[in-house]
Amino acid sequence: MPVTHLLYLHGFRSSPQSAKAKKMAALVAAGHPGVAWWCPQLPPSPQEAMALLANGLAGWPADSMAVIGSSLGGFYATAMAERHGCKAVLLNPAVDPARDLASYIGEQTAWHDPDAHFFFEARFVEELRALRAGPLARPQNYLAIIAKGDEVLDWREMAARYAGASIRLLEGGDHALSDFDAHLPLILDFLDLQALT
């Protein structure tokens, strides 16, 4: 079934102003205006982020929605896809953010607005731990784009976590997926967005 509702989840310290989020928003608006698009600014608290998403997705059809997640957003996207049974596209997804972000407790700045600060609290690490999804119920629902050149996350861990899913493993690349445009045909094909009606 074509996707009629698309959610985009940004990464840690990122925002809806990320290059990938803006590119996807523009593509959906131009080529698939009938598709509902939502890219919220996620609060630093994982528990609050999940509550925001649960609220916003309440009216969405599970059988024709999909989610794209980058980095920490990929971790959240996995939790949402497992919960809703929907498709997910993961861009260098965080596998164990509770471990990785434990050293980031304290004041942080936002990538796209250096004047914006937030405090990453110790309890958020426990909230992340509680959100970890188990083995993928439907690996075929996932497309993971993983860069071996990711300077933040270990590509081997990402590839192992999404074993059985469709994986595009890039020989180089970087955490931000600077060559994002090159992967758009694959992403759009996988999502099968509803055409103009």
LUMVO-271869 format. One record per residue (C-alpha): residue number from 1; residue in three letters; y, x, z. Coordinates in Angstrom, 1 decimal, always signed. Layout:
BEGIN
   seq   type        Y        X        Z
   NUM    ALA        Y        X        Z
...
! end
This chain:
BEGIN
   seq   type        Y        X        Z
     1    MET     +0.0     +0.0     +0.0
     2    PRO     +3.5     +1.4     -0.9
     3    VAL     +5.6     +2.5     +2.0
     4    THR     +8.5     +0.1     +2.7
     5    HIS     +9.8     +1.7     +6.0
     6    LEU    +10.4     +5.4     +6.5
     7    LEU    +11.2     +7.2     +9.7
     8    TYR    +12.5    +10.8     +9.8
     9    LEU    +12.3    +12.8    +13.1
    10    HIS    +14.3    +16.0    +13.4
    11    GLY    +13.3    +19.0    +15.4
    12    PHE    +14.5    +20.6    +18.7
    13    ARG    +18.3    +21.2    +18.8
    14    SER    +18.5    +19.6    +15.3
    15    SER    +19.9    +16.3    +14.2
    16    PRO    +20.1    +13.7    +11.4
    17    GLN    +22.6    +16.2     +9.8
    18    SER    +19.7    +18.7     +9.0
    19    ALA    +19.5    +19.6     +5.3
    20    LYS    +16.0    +18.1     +5.0
    21    ALA    +17.0    +14.8     +6.7
    22    LYS    +20.0    +14.4     +4.5
    23    LYS    +18.1    +15.3     +1.3
    24    MET    +15.4    +12.7     +2.1
    25    ALA    +18.0    +10.1     +3.0
    26    ALA    +19.8    +10.6     -0.3
    27    LEU    +16.5    +10.4     -2.3
    28    VAL    +15.5     +7.2     -0.6
    29    ALA    +18.9     +5.6     -1.1
    30    ALA    +19.0     +6.6     -4.8
    31    GLY    +15.4     +6.0     -5.9
    32    HIS    +14.1     +3.5     -3.4
    33    PRO    +17.0     +1.4     -2.1
    34    GLY    +14.5     -1.3     -1.0
    35    VAL    +12.9     +1.1     +1.6
    36    ALA    +14.2     +0.8     +5.1
    37    TRP    +15.3     +4.3     +6.3
    38    TRP    +15.9     +5.4     +9.9
    39    CYS    +16.7     +8.9    +11.1
    40    PRO    +17.9     +8.6    +14.7
    41    GLN    +19.5    +11.3    +16.9
    42    LEU    +16.7    +11.9    +19.4
    43    PRO    +17.6    +12.4    +23.1
    44    PRO    +16.4    +15.6    +24.7
    45    SER    +14.0    +13.7    +26.9
    46    PRO    +10.7    +13.2    +25.1
    47    GLN    +10.1    +10.1    +27.2
    48    GLU    +13.5     +8.7    +26.2
    49    ALA    +12.9     +9.7    +22.6
    50    MET     +9.6     +7.7    +22.5
    51    ALA    +11.2     +4.7    +24.2
    52    LEU    +14.0     +4.8    +21.5
    53    LEU    +11.4     +4.9    +18.8
    54    ALA     +9.2     +2.2    +20.2
    55    ASN    +12.2     -0.1    +20.4
    56    GLY    +13.5     +0.7    +16.9
    57    LEU    +10.1     +0.4    +15.3
    58    ALA     +9.1     -2.9    +17.1
    59    GLY     +9.6     -5.0    +13.9
    60    TRP     +8.2     -2.4    +11.5
    61    PRO     +5.0     -3.2     +9.6
    62    ALA     +2.4     -0.7    +10.6
    63    ASP     +0.5     -1.0     +7.3
    64    SER     +3.5     +0.0     +5.1
    65    MET     +5.5     +2.4     +7.3
    66    ALA     +5.4     +6.2     +7.3
    67    VAL     +7.0     +9.0     +9.3
    68    ILE     +8.3    +12.4     +8.4
    69    GLY     +8.7    +15.0    +11.2
    70    SER    +10.0    +18.5    +11.2
    71    SER     +9.0    +21.0    +14.0
    72    LEU     +9.2    +19.1    +17.3
    73    GLY     +9.7    +16.0    +15.2
    74    GLY     +6.3    +16.8    +13.7
    75    PHE     +4.8    +16.6    +17.1
    76    TYR     +6.5    +13.3    +17.7
    77    ALA     +5.5    +12.1    +14.2
    78    THR     +1.9    +12.8    +15.1
    79    ALA     +2.1    +10.7    +18.2
    80    MET     +3.7     +7.9    +16.3
    81    ALA     +1.2     +8.0    +13.4
    82    GLU     -1.7     +8.0    +15.8
    83    ARG     -0.1     +5.0    +17.7
    84    HIS     +0.6     +3.0    +14.5
    85    GLY     -2.1     +4.2    +12.2
    86    CYS     +0.5     +5.1     +9.5
    87    LYS     +1.0     +8.0     +7.1
    88    ALA     +2.8    +11.1     +8.3
    89    VAL     +4.4    +14.1     +6.6
    90    LEU     +4.7    +17.1     +8.8
    91    LEU     +7.0    +20.0     +8.1
    92    ASN     +6.0    +23.1    +10.1
    93    PRO     +5.0    +20.8    +13.0
    94    ALA     +5.0    +21.9    +16.6
    95    VAL     +1.5    +21.9    +18.0
    96    ASP     +2.1    +22.6    +21.7
    97    PRO     +5.8    +22.2    +22.4
    98    ALA     +5.2    +21.9    +26.2
    99    ARG     +4.1    +25.5    +26.1
   100    ASP     +6.7    +26.7    +23.5
   101    LEU     +9.7    +25.0    +25.0
   102    ALA     +9.0    +25.9    +28.7
   103    SER    +11.2    +29.0    +28.2
   104    TYR    +14.1    +26.9    +26.9
   105    ILE    +14.9    +25.0    +30.2
   106    GLY    +18.6    +25.1    +30.7
   107    GLU    +21.7    +24.4    +28.6
   108    GLN    +21.2    +24.3    +24.8
   109    THR    +23.6    +23.9    +21.9
   110    ALA    +23.0    +21.7    +18.8
   111    TRP    +22.4    +23.5    +15.5
   112    HIS    +24.7    +21.3    +13.5
   113    ASP    +27.5    +21.0    +16.1
   114    PRO    +27.9    +24.1    +18.3
   115    ASP    +30.3    +22.1    +20.4
   116    ALA    +27.5    +19.7    +21.4
   117    HIS    +25.6    +20.8    +24.4
   118    PHE    +22.6    +19.3    +26.1
   119    PHE    +20.5    +20.3    +29.1
   120    PHE    +16.7    +20.7    +28.6
   121    GLU    +15.2    +19.8    +31.9
   122    ALA    +12.0    +21.1    +33.5
   123    ARG    +10.6    +17.6    +33.6
   124    PHE    +10.8    +17.4    +29.8
   125    VAL     +8.0    +19.9    +29.6
   126    GLU     +5.7    +17.5    +31.5
   127    GLU     +6.9    +14.6    +29.3
   128    LEU     +5.8    +16.7    +26.2
   129    ARG     +2.5    +17.4    +27.8
   130    ALA     +1.9    +13.7    +28.4
   131    LEU     +2.6    +12.9    +24.7
   132    ARG     +0.1    +15.2    +23.2
   133    ALA     -2.2    +13.2    +20.9
   134    GLY     -5.9    +13.9    +20.8
   135    PRO     -8.0    +14.7    +17.6
   136    LEU     -6.6    +12.9    +14.6
   137    ALA     -8.1     +9.5    +14.2
   138    ARG     -7.4     +9.5    +10.4
   139    PRO     -6.8    +13.0     +9.1
   140    GLN     -6.3    +11.5     +5.6
   141    ASN     -3.1     +9.9     +6.8
   142    TYR     -1.4    +13.3     +7.1
   143    LEU     +0.2    +15.7     +4.8
   144    ALA     +1.2    +19.0     +6.5
   145    ILE     +3.5    +21.6     +4.8
   146    ILE     +3.0    +24.8     +6.7
   147    ALA     +4.7    +28.2     +6.0
   148    LYS     +2.9    +31.4     +6.8
   149    GLY     +6.3    +32.9     +7.1
   150    ASP     +7.4    +30.6     +9.9
   151    GLU     +9.3    +32.8    +12.3
   152    VAL     +9.0    +30.2    +15.2
   153    LEU     +5.6    +28.7    +15.1
   154    ASP     +2.1    +30.1    +14.3
   155    TRP     +0.8    +28.9    +11.0
   156    ARG     -2.8    +29.4    +12.1
   157    GLU     -2.3    +27.0    +15.0
   158    MET     -0.7    +24.4    +12.8
   159    ALA     -3.4    +24.6    +10.1
   160    ALA     -6.2    +24.3    +12.8
   161    ARG     -4.5    +21.3    +14.4
   162    TYR     -4.3    +19.4    +11.1
   163    ALA     -7.7    +20.5     +9.8
   164    GLY     -9.1    +17.7     +7.5
   165    ALA     -5.6    +16.6     +6.5
   166    SER     -3.9    +17.4     +3.2
   167    ILE     -2.3    +20.8     +3.8
   168    ARG     +0.0    +22.8     +1.6
   169    LEU     -0.1    +26.3     +3.0
   170    LEU     +2.8    +28.4     +1.8
   171    GLU     +2.3    +32.2     +1.5
   172    GLY     +5.9    +32.9     +2.6
   173    GLY     +8.6    +30.5     +3.5
   174    ASP    +10.4    +30.1     +6.8
   175    HIS    +10.6    +27.6     +9.8
   176    ALA    +13.4    +25.6     +8.2
   177    LEU    +11.5    +25.3     +4.9
   178    SER    +14.5    +26.6     +2.9
   179    ASP    +12.5    +25.7     -0.3
   180    PHE    +12.2    +22.1     +0.8
   181    ASP    +13.2    +20.8     -2.7
   182    ALA    +10.1    +22.4     -4.2
   183    HIS     +7.9    +20.2     -2.0
   184    LEU     +9.6    +16.9     -2.7
   185    PRO     +7.4    +15.8     -5.6
   186    LEU     +4.3    +16.3     -3.3
   187    ILE     +5.9    +14.5     -0.4
   188    LEU     +7.1    +11.6     -2.6
   189    ASP     +3.7    +11.3     -4.2
   190    PHE     +1.9    +11.2     -0.8
   191    LEU     +4.3     +8.6     +0.6
   192    ASP     +4.1     +6.3     -2.4
   193    LEU     +7.5     +4.7     -1.6
   194    GLN     +8.0     +1.2     -2.7
   195    ALA     +9.6     +1.1     -6.1
   196    LEU    +12.7     -0.9     -7.0
   197    THR    +12.0     -4.6     -6.8
! end
